[in-house]
Amino acid sequence: MRGKITLVVLAFLALACSKEGPGTDRGLDYSYGRELPHEMIVLGDRLDNPYTTENMTKALQSLYPTKADRVDVKTTHLYVRFLPRTDRDVEMLDSLNLMLTDHPLDYDIVVDGDWYHDPSVPEGSVTWQYAVVPPDFIFPDMEYEVIDECYISENDAATRADGIDWEAVERESYILTGNADRIPVATKADSKVQPSGRITVEDENYSGGKPVGVAGVRVCCNSFVKFDQAYTDRDGYYKMEKSFSSKLRYRLVFENEKGFSIGFNLVLVPASVSTLGSAEPTGVNMTVTKSSDVKLFRRCAVNNAAYDYITRCAPQDLDLSLPPSDLRIWIFHKLAASSAVMLHQGALLSQKDIKAFLGDYASLITYFLPDITIGAASAPDYRTLYSSTVHELSHASHFSKVGLDYWNKYILYIVQSFLESGDMTYGDGSGASAGYCEIGEMWAYYLESKFFKDRYGGTFPTFGTSYWFYPQIFRFLNERGMSVASMFSVLKGDVTSRQALKEALMTSYPDKRSIIEQVFSRY
């Protein structure tokens, strides 16, 4: 299967404007202004898990020797690990929607990093995946191991009125298991707190350069097997539901609440993960700038551009078709060109001969591949990343409207142009499917220019006007009273040339006939 994935990536992803394969962008890269290693996590000693049912029982007996015999500490969670050995195992484990990590939760982390591979698992195979599940969890038919039975009192409603201070019991368990150093001094005798904070990023060309929120990303935290997560709001604020009293390991997961993810962290996490390191249980606040880790800065900028674009697709704003759900965006840091190949949605892979070659692996391979690629090598600032991202998301909305058959012809034209010219141009407009490219790029360059103007002000940009197609057509129609939604409404599967676009506009909007004639006669 991995050989087939590689072949597909090389044959299609590389040619269709995204020039780098998977596995080169594995996340975990920032901690309070300093870079963290991008290599494998280095584990230290195994620690005594304070949340095991046995350890929590001992802590209860230590603090409440007269009450302990009357309180039954029942297991609330299982700390487990899975070893997916086959493609079927991978699909099955992914379908369970568990919060998985590729490293054990009960070891000291000597050197943080972006991935871990168990030395007992052969290279090239999926490593052990760790999770916390309820005690009645139905395990899938694959190799797994229950490591610990655990008791997390906050999730056991029956214990809240029993006269036991379970926060104190939890802290006592940390002390008895040799983990007292993980409890901040200020909280050793205090109540737990719900971690909260704000994650922001600087856009030096917007709003006077004031930091803006990193919107809709997941902030995750854990201490041993106790996890929680929360999405940031549009201004970057987050607050966990659970309370903690120990130091936590924080990380950003770029799987956005708007339905898209950025990057790919190994096999079973369809999003890049950026560690924020270990910090107090009160939460972390952070502002990402161009002087921060470059990967984190780019992820935040692309995230916000995609969040902004999808928000503006709403009926009360631009009223555009949303990009497909579960949209996959990859950032390539050493390459310049971007693309909307829509491979995760099935583009190209739906072709009969390719599908026959892939056989039973077709759906699984689709899971691994991106829809949009952002080339960041020539993106020196936030606004350049914003512009590229909006351009490709404009394509994604167009894809939602026209479907796979249209998109296959579009992408294959790009591939053919590349093969004939030897560079990443749009050809000269003479190919059999050039009209698909013409309409698609006219629309994307126009919408990119509009979003850029709306955000940064100044004169209306001229993105794409040096090519053989004319995004100016949409600009001038809009300036003469035709809404963005009205123009987009005609971009159906049969609009595959400039002439077809003109006819569709005049059919749908006969009252604008003179304006349409005027604009198209100019271009």
N, C-alpha and C positions, 0 to 999 in steps of 0.2 A: 504493500500500500504506500509506504513512504517513497518508493521509487516512482510511483505514478504521480504522487503529489509533486515531487520535484520536476517531473517532466511537464506536467501541466503548468506549473509556475514558470518554468523556463520558456515554454512555447507560447504562452498567452500573456501572463502577467508582464513579463519582460518586454514583449513586443508592443503591448497595448499601453505604452507610456509610463508604466511603473517598472523601474529597472533594477529591482532588488528583491531577492527571495525572502521567505519567512525565516524566523529564527535569529534575525540580526538586531532585534529591537526588544530586548526582554525586560525592560523596566527598571525598577528599584534603583533610584539614582540621586536622591537628594535628602539632606538632613540639615536643616537650619543654616543654609548658606554654604555648606561645604559639600563636596562631592563624596559619594560613597562608592565603594568598588562595584563594578558591574559584573564581577565574576561570581563564582559559586559561594553561597553562604558557608562560613566556617563554623561548625558546631563545637562547643566545649563539652563540659561534663553534663551528664544527665541529671536533672533536678528532681527532687521529690515533689510531686504534684500536690499542692495544698487542697485541691478540690476533690480529691478522691473521697469516696464515701467513708472509707476507713479513716483517713486523716481528719475529715470534718467531724467524725464521731469522737475521735480522741480529743479534738479541740473543744468540743461540747463538754466532754467529761472533765476537762481541765478547768473550764470556767464555771460549770454548773454541776458539781459532783452530786448534788442532791436531786437535781431534776433530770439528769441525763438518762437514768433508767426508765423514766416515764415518756421520753421522746424517741420515737422511732425515726432514725435518719435513713430515709429511703432514697435510693438512686434516682436522680432526676435526668441524668444524661450519661451517654456512653462516649468515651474518647476512643475513636477507631481509626483504622487506616485501610485503604483499598489498594490493590495492585492490579490495574487493568492491563491484561496481557494481549488482548485482541482488539480489533476495531469495534467489534460488538460490545466489548467491555467499556470502551471509551464512550460510545454512544449511550450506553445504559447509565453510566455514572454521570454523564453530563445531564441526562434527563431528570436526575433526582434533585437538581437545583440546590445542592449543598454548598456551603461556604468551605471551599477546599484550600489547603495549603500544600505545597510540595515539600515542606520540611516539618519535622516533629515539633510539637508545641511544648514539650517538657525538657528541652535542652537549653543550656546557656548558648547564646549566639556570640561568639568571640569576634567575628568579622561579619558585618551585615553585607548583603549582596542582593542580587536580583533573581537568584534561582538556587535550587539545591537538587542534587541527584544522589540517591542512596548508593553507596559503593557496592552493595550486594546486588544491585540491578544492573544488567548489562547496558553499556552505552548504546544510545539509539532507541532504547525502550522507554516507555513511560515509567516514571519512578513512582514510589508509594505516594498516595494522596491522603492527607490527614483531614479529619472532620470531627465534629461533635454532633451527635444525633440523639433523639429521644430514646428512652429505654425500650419502647415498643416498636422501634424502627424495624421494618421488614428489609432485610439485607438482600441485595441483588445476587444473582447466581454468578459470582466471581470471587476471586481470592480476597479475603479480608481478615482483619484481626481486631478483636476488642482489646485495647490496651489497658483501659481503666474504666471502672464504674465510678461515676462522679456525682457529687451533690452540690448544686448551685442553688442556694436557698432563695434567692430573689425570684426564682421561677416556680417556687413551690408555695402556692397560695395557702395551703393548709397550715403552714408554719407561721403565718404572720400574726396570729393572735394567741400564741402559746407561751408568751412571757419570756421568750428567749431573744436576746439581742444577737441576731445572726450576723450583723456587721462585725460585732466584737468576736464572734466565733470564727468568722472568716479570717480576721486579722490574727487571731490566736493560732490558726492553722498555718498561716504564713510563718509565724515565729517558730512553731514546733517543727516545721519541716525544713528549717534552715534558710528561709527566704525572707527574713525580716528586713534585709537591706532593700527589698523591693517595695517596702511601704515607706512613703515619705514621712519624715519626722513630724511634720505638721498635721498629718492625718492619723497617726498611730492611735490617738484617743478621740478622734473626731468622727463624724458621720461620713458616709460615702458621698460622692459627688457625681453628678451626671456630666461627663466630659462635653465641653462645648467650645466653640471658637469661630474663627473666620479665616478662610483661605482666599487670598487676593492675588492679582497679577497686575503688573504695570503695563499700560498701553501708552507710551510716551506721546503719541499723537492724538490722543482722545481725552476730552474733558480735563485739559490742563495737565495731563500725565498722572492724575490721581489714580490710585489702585482701584480696580474694579473686582467684583466677586468672581471667583471661579465657580461657575454656575452648574448645578445639577450633578456633580460628581459624588461618588461614594467615599466617605471617610470611614475607615475601619479601624478598630482597635481591639486589642486582646491582652490579657494576662493569663498565661497558661491556656486553659481550655475555656475560659470565660470570654466570649466575643460579644461585640455589638457593632452596629454600623448605622450611618445616617447619611442622607443626601444633603448636600448644601443647597440653600435656596438661591434665587437669582442673584443675590448680593454676596454669596459666599459663606453665609452663616450656617452652622450645623449644631445639633444637640443630640446626644445619645439618649436612648430611652432607659438603659440600665445605669446603675450607679456602681462606682468602683472606689476602692481606697488604695489600691496598689499602683505602682508605675505601670504604664501601658506602652505597648508597641503600636505606633500609629502608621497608617499608610493611606495613600490615595489610590483608588481603583477607578480608572477612566472608563467606566461603564455607566453612561449617563441616563438619568431618569427620563430623558426625552426619547430614548429608544435607540441610541447609537453607542458604539464602543470605539475606543481608540487603541490601536496596537493589539498585541497578542503576547501573552506571558506564558511561554511554554505551551503545553497542549490543552489543558483543561480550564484555563482562565482566559476568556475571549476579550481581554483588555490589558493594557499596560498597567503595571503597579509601580508606584513610586513611594518608597519608604520615607517616612518622616522621622524615623528613629524612635528612641525611647524617651518618654516625657511624663510629666505629672498627670494624675488622673483628672485634673481640672480641664484638660484639653490643650490643644495647640492652636496658636495663631501664626500665620505665616504670610508674607508678601513675596511673591516670586517676581524677579526682575531679570533683565537680560544678563546680569552678572551672576545670576543663580545658575544651577545646572541647566545646560542648554536643552537637554531632552525634556526636562520638566517644564521649562518655559514654553517650548513649542507645543507640548501636549496641552497646556493650559490655554494657549492662544487658539489652537485648533478647536479645543473643546468649546470655548466661548463663542467662536464663530459659528459652529454647528448649532449650538444652543440658540443663538440669536436668529439664525436662519429659520430653524424649525418653529421658533416662537412667532416669527413674522409671517409664516405660512397661514396663520389663523384667518378665518373668514372676516373678522373685524379689521384686519390689516391688509395684507396683499392678496389673501384668498387663493393660495396656490395648493396644488396637490402636495401632500407630505412625502418626503422620501420614504422608501420601504421601511417597515419596522425591522429591528435587529440589523441595522446598517453597520457595516464594519469599515472603519477608517484606519489605514496604516500610514505612519509618517516615516519617510525615508530620509535620513539625515545627510547622506552623502550624494544625493541625486537631486536634480533641479526640477524635472518635469513632474506634473501631477496628472491624474486620470480618474475617470469614473467608469471602470471596467465592469462593475456590478457582478463580479464572479460569485460572490456569496449568494446573490439572488438567482444564480443559474445562468447568467449570460455566457455564451460560448459553450459552456459545459452541457447545454441542452441540445447542441448539435448532434445529429444522429450518429455520426461516425465516432465522435468523441465519447458520447454516452456509451456506445457499444464497447469501446476500448476500456472505459472505466468500470463497466459492469456494476457489481454490487457496491463498489466504492464511490459511485457518483455522488450520492447524497452526503456521505461522510467528507469527501474532498471539498464539496461545496461549503461545508461547515468551517473549514480551515482558511478559506481564501477571503481576500478583501473585496469590498465594493468600490471604495475610493482610496486612492493613494495620494499623499501630499508630499511633493518633493521640497525639502527644506534647505537644500544646499545654497540656493540663491535667495533665501529669505532672511534678510538681516534684522527684521523687526516684526513686531506684532501685526502691523497693518498689512504687511506682505503675506503673512500666513492667513490672516483674516480674508484677504482678497482671494487667494487660491482656494481656500476652503469653501467660500460662498460660490465660487465658480463651479466647483465639482458638485456641490449640493444642488445647484440649479439643474445640472444634468440629472441628478438623482430624482428630482421632482418630475422632470421630463420623462425619465424612465418609467416612473409610476403611471404616467398617463398613456404611454405608447406600448409598453410591454417588451417581451424578450425578442420577438422576431425582428422588430424595428432595431433593437439595440445590437443584436448580433450583426446585422448588416452595417450598422454604424461602426462598431469596433473592428470588424473585418476590413472595412475600408481604411481605417487608421493603420492597421497592421500591414495591409498591402502597400500603402503609401510609404511606410517605413522601409519595407523590403525593397521598394523601387528607388527611393531617394537616398536611403542610408542615414537619414536623420529623422528627428521626431516632428516633422512638419505635418500639415494637413493635406499634403499633396497639392495639386494645381487645380483641383475642381473638375477634372476630366474623367474620373473613374465612374464605373457603373453605379455605385452607391454614393457618389459625392454629395447628392442632395441631402442625404441623411446627416452627413457631417455639417453641411451648410446650415441647415435649420438648427441643429443641436448647438453648434458653436455660436451662431448669431444670438441665440437665446441666452446661453451661459455667459457670454461676454457682456451682453447688455445688462443682465441682472447683477453680475459682478460689479459693473460700473455704478449701477444704481445704489446697491448696498454700500459701496465705498463712499459715494457722494453723501448718502444719508448719514453715515457715521462720522466722516472726517471733514465734510464741508468742502469748500473750494469749488473750482470749476468741475463740470461733469467729465469724468475720465474718458479716455479714448481706447480702452482696452479692446484689443482684437481688430481694430480698424485698419491695420496694415495688411491683413490677409485678403484672400479673394472673395470672402463673404462679407456681409454688411450688417453688423449689429446696430449700426446707426438707424436702420429702419425702425426698430422697436423704440429707440430713444425718441425719434421725431414723432412717431405715432402717439407715444405717451405725452409728449409736450403739447400735442394738438388735441388732447382731451380723451384719448383712449386709455382706460385703466390697465394696469399690469395684469389683473385677473382676466380682463376681456381679451387681451392679446394671447395670454396663456391658454385660454379656453379653446382656441382653434388649433393648437399644436397636437393634433391627433395622429393616429398611425398612418393616415393617408397624406399627410402634409410632409412631403419628402423633397421639396424643391422650393426655390423662391417664388416661382410662378404658382405653385400649389398653395403657398402661404397667402399670396395676394388674392387668389380666388376664394379661399376659405374666409379671409377677412371680409371681403365684399359680400359674400353670401350671408355671413353672420351679422354684419353691421352695414346694411345698405345705406343707412343715413350718414355714414362716414365715407361714402364712395369717393367723393371728390378729394378728400384728404388722403385716402389710400392710394388713389391714382397719382396724386402729386408726389407722394413719398417714393413710390416704386418707380416712377419715371425718372427720379433723380438717381436711383441706384439700380 
